[in-house]
Amino acid sequence: MQIGRVTGKVVATIKLGSITGLKFLVVQPLGEDEKPAGEEIVAVDTVQAGANELVFYVTGREATLPLPNPVNPVDATIVGIVDSID
């Protein structure tokens, strides 16, 4: 899992049938110091995250597992909202 901050959303009027109804958000990956680390990514939102929220997400094969159809062309999925980091 990785930490990131939601910076925007993606609107797609036409999508593959198996991902219709899923919300896509733009996420800025963060390093251990909570500063931007790398380029922004697009991730499927499974937890109803909002703008500027701190989230954790998974990538690769694990990104498809939380989805209703685990055989999807998805590279990243938001799986939690971070309340605090100590």
Secondary structure, DSSP 8 states (H G I E B T S, - for coil): -EEEEEEEEE--SS--GGGTT-EEEEEEEB-TTSSB-S--EEEEESS---TT-EEEEEEGGGGTTTSSSSSS--SEEEEEE-----
